[in-house]
Amino acid sequence: MKFVINRDLLLLNLTYVSRALSTKTPMPVLTGIKIEIHDNAVFLTASNNEISIQTVIRDKRLLKIEEDGLVVVPGKYFIEMIRKIESKDVDFSTFEENIVKILADRSNFTLNALEKDNYPLISFADSDTVVTIDVGNLKSIIRKTTFATSLSETRVILTGVSVMAEGRKLEVIATDSFRLAKKYIITDTDFPKINAVIPSKSLDELNRIIDENETPIEIHFTPSKALFKYKNILFQTRLIDGSFPNTSNLIPVDFLTSIKFNKNELISAIERASLFTTFDSSSIIKFTLNSDKTIEIASTTNEIGAVKEEVVPLGCSNVLNFQIAFSSKYLLEAIRSMDSTEISVHFTGEIKPFIITGDYDINLTQLILPVRVS
């Protein structure tokens, strides 16, 4: 194997595949990056059994291939080496089967390669079940849903995001059983029928790789995997096996009252009201609707003290004596996921789920379950 490649181009692609590098694995070879040269291209591959990422480099202006081959290099050290190099090009070659030599200006590195025969065979094959959407839509879907998935492995299915498609509608749902985020998109063409659960961690990693633009991205579904094809990147994740809970009847449609807020003002008030609480799912605040249409947001911590915030909403559909308690963390995350400058909170009862909607988020619904407090 022998090739010369532009250092910046190599580092960019190594950064992409590094997202799938294994740190703790019973297979030491998965701490490495597989480098293959064939068909006038360089293929970089990394996998941690959950996700696998491959990039394909074909730019003849920045790449000169002299000899095909395959080698697995220690990922962490190889990336740091390329990051520290300041030369324009990197000369890469192998000798004695398991020694890698890297030349860059006056720098001369040698690396002991990992056992390439132990590297698992990973297929990045296309599927007949494929969806094409623009990257902007995909990033929006991920940002507005994955935060609502469960962090607990008790119910593994809830650590994933449900993706369902049929006709012209694609719907994505995430829930940890205490809150729910649902977003859908409608297109001019029909989707294939899809019912899959993608690990939220995989989607978050993908979101860090893809840019904010309108480039189309292909998603290929098989019964066990989802493959995302974007630019020169192949990002593959396993799917979570099992049945996602039916949430279709959870979202209420009849409300006691609906209150509209300026989003940023409400965020600031909640942040101040929850200063004394522990910022986790138990960071409980009380929300009281007064007869003069003002809203009181309060929290009490025995060890520290109490906070009360008064907010004047933009509107209220029905004034009544009403108090509800819930996690400030859940509400803040739901509100921040929205693009609207004004959001509405729709209440169904003091111990019943409430939903948050926004004028510019017509295809997004956030639901939160309240808590009982004395």
N, C-alpha and C positions, 0 to 999 in steps of 0.2 A: 504494500500500500504506500502510495506517495502522492501528495497533493500540496498545492500552495493556495492559501485562501486569505482574503481580506480579514484583518483582525476584528474590525467592528461588526462585519456581517456574521462572523463565527460567534462572537460574543452574544449578539442579539438572539441567535437561534439557540445557543446554549442556555440563555436565560429562560426561553420558552420551555425547553424540555426539562429544565431543572425543577419545575413545579411537580414533576412526577418522580423525582428521585427518592429512593427509599433511604430512611435513616435507621430504622429499627426493623430488621427483616431476618427471617431464618435463611434467606438466600443472599449471601454476601454479594453475589454478582449483580444484584439489583441496586447496589450502591453505585453502580457504574453506568456510564453512558455508552451505548453501542454506536459505533461509527462504521457505516458501510459505504463503500464506493462501488457503484455499478451504473450502467446506463447513463454515463456522463453526468452523474449527480452524486452529491453527498447526502446520506440519510443519517440523521441523529435521532436516537430513540432512548427514552427512559421510561421506567414503569415501577410502580409500587404495589401492583396487584389490584389496587382500587382504580387508578387511572393510568393510562399509557399515553405518551405524547411522542409524536414523530414530526420532525421538520425535514423538508426536502430543499436542498440548495442546488440551483441549476445556473446561476448567473455567471455566464462565461467571461464577463468583464472582470469579475472579482474572484474567479475560481479557475485554477489550472490543475487538471487531473493528469497525472502521469502513469499511475498504476492502480488498478482496482484492489479491493481487499476488505477485510472485516476485522475489527478489534473492539474490545470493551475496555475503556479507560476508567480509572477511579474518578467518579463524577465531581466530588467536592474539590479535589486537588486540581483537576484539569480546568475547571471553571475559574478558580482563583488564579491559576497560572495565566490563563488568557486575559483575565481582568487586569493583572499587574503589568502585562506586556504593553509597551508603548509603541512598538513598531507598526508600520502600515500593514504588512503581510506576515503570515505565519507559515512556516515550512514544516509539514507534518510527514513523517515516514515511520515505517516499522522495520525491525530486523530481528532475527532469531525468534520469530513467531510471537514472542511475548514481551518485546521491548519496543517502546514508543519513543521516538526522538522528535523534539520540537525545537526548531531554530527560529529566532526572531531577533534581527539585528545582531547584537553582541551576546544575546542570551542563548544558552544551550541547555535544554532540559531533557532528562530521560525519565520515563515512567514505566513501572512494571504493570503490564496489562493484566486484567482479570481473565479467568478461564472462559473464553467465548463459547465453548461447547455447552456450558452450564446455563447460558442465557436462554430464557424461555422463548418459544416461538410465538410471536404476537402477530395476529392478523388484523390489518386495518382495511378489511374488505368492505365494499359498498353493500347496501341492502336495497331490496325492492321497495321497502317502506321508508320513504324519504320525504322530509319537509324542508322547504327553503324559505327562510325569513331573513330580513335585514338585521344587521348586527345591533342597530339602535334599539329595535324591538326586543331582541334577546337580552341585551343588557338591562333594559327597563324591567323585563319580566323577572330577571334574577334579583335585581336590587329591591324590587317591591314584594318579594315572596320568601326568599330563603331564610331571612332572619326569623321567620315565624316557625321554623322547623324545630323539632325536639333535639336537645343536646344529650338526652338520656338514651342508652342502648336498650332500655327495658322494652320498649316497643320500637324495634328497628325501623319499621315501615314509616314511622313518623319523623325519622331523621332525613327522609327524602321528600322530594317535591313531586306531586302527582301531575302528570302531563296527559291530557286527554284531547283527542282531536276527532272530529267527525263533521262532514259537510264543510262549511266555510269557517267554522269556529274552532279555535284552539284555546283550551282552558287550562290554567295552571293553578294548583291549590297547595298551600302549605299550612300545617297545623301542628301544634304540640299538645293539643286537647284543652289548652287554656286560652288560646287565641287562634285566629285563622286569617290568612291572607289569600285572596282570590283575584286573579287577573285573567282577562281573556282578550284575544284579538280576533277580528273578523277580516277575512280577505276576499278578494274577488274570485278566487279559484278554490276548488274543493281540496281539503286535506285528505290524506289516507286515514283510515281508522287507526287510532293509536290509544293505548292505555298502558302507560309505563310510569315507574317511580324512579326518579334520578336522585342519587345522594346529593344533598345540598352542598356538602363540602366540595364535591366535584364541580358543581356549577359555580361556586365562589372562586375556585381556582381558574376555571375557564374565563370568568369575568375579568380576572387580573391580566389575562393574556390578550383578549380581543380589544380593539380600539373602538372609540366612540365615532362610528361613521356609518354609512349606509351600504357598506359592502355586504352582499348576500352571504349567508352561511347555510350550508347543507347539514341537516341532521338525519343520519341513517339509523333506523331502529331495527334491532333483532330482539328475540325473546330475552336475551341476557345482557345486551350491551347497547349503548348509544354512541355513535361516532359523529363528531362535529368536524366538518371540513371547512377551513377558513384560511384564505390566502395559501401559504405553503405549509400550513400547520394541520396535522391530524390529531385530534384530541378525543380519546376514547375512554369511556367510563363504564363500569359495570352498572347494571340496574339492580334495584332492591326487589327481591322476590317476595310476593305476598299481595294481599288485597288491601288497597287503601280504603280507609273508612268512608262510608257514604256521608257526605256533608251537605247534600243538597237541601235538606230540611232545616239546617241550623240557622240560616240567615233570616232574620225576621223581616217582615214587610209592613207590619202595623206598629206604630210608635205612639208612646204617651206624649213625647215632646221631642222636637228637633232643634238643636241650638247651633248657630253658625258663629265661627270665630275667625279672627285673623290668625293664620297659622303661626307666624313667628311670635306674636304676642302670647299665644297659648303655650308655645314651647318654653318661652322664657319664664312664664308664671309657674309651669310645672317643674322646671329645673330648680327654681327657688324654693318651691314648696317641698321638694323632695331632698333638700340639702342635708337634712339630718337623718335621712333614712339610708339604709344600706342599699346600694344600687344593684339590686338583683331582682329576681321575680317576687321577692317579699317586700319590696319597697312600696308599701301601701299608702295611698293618699285618699282623702275623702273629697268628694265633689258635691257641693250643695247648691241647689237652685233656690234663690230667695224671691220673695214676692215682688221686689222692685226690679226683677229680671237680672240682677247681678249674680255672678257665680263666685262662690267661695271655695278655694282649693286649700286644703289643710293637711298637715301631717303632725304626728306626735311621736317622739322617741323618749322613753322614760329616762334614759341615761343622759340625754343632751338637752332636749327642750321641744318646743313646738313652733310651727310656722303656719301663718295664714296669709293667703294671697287673694285679692279681689280682682276679678276680671269682668269687664263689661263686654258682653257678646255683641256681635253685629246683628243678631236677630234671634228670636225665640218663638216657636210656633204655639206653645201652650205653657202658660205660667202656672206652676203647681208646687206644692211642698214636696221636695224631692231631694233625696240624698243617696249617693252610691259610692262604693269604695272599690278601688282596683289598683293594679300595679302601674306605677308611674313609668317604669321601664317599658312595659308593653305598649302603653299609650304613646310614649315618645317615639319609639321605633316605628309604630304604625303611622304617625303623623309625618315623620321625617321621610318616609318612603314616598310621600305624595308630592306631585308637582304643583298642585294648586296653591294659590296664595291665601285662599279662604277655604276652610274645611267645615263640614257639618258633622255633629255627633248626634246620633239618633238613639234615644233611650226607649226601652220597652218595659222597664220596671227596675226596682231597686236591687233585685237579685237575679235579673235576667240579662242575657247577653246584649251588648249594644254594638252598633257599627259606626264606622267613620267613612265618610265619602268626601269627594272634592269635585268642584265644578269642572276642573280640567282632568279629572281622573274618573271619567264616566264608566270605564271598563275595569275599575279597581274597587274592591270592597275589603275593608279591614274590620275584623270582629274581635271583641275582647270579652271574656267572662269576668263579671265582678266577683268580689269576695265578701263573705259575711264578716262584719266587725261588730263588736259590742258598742 
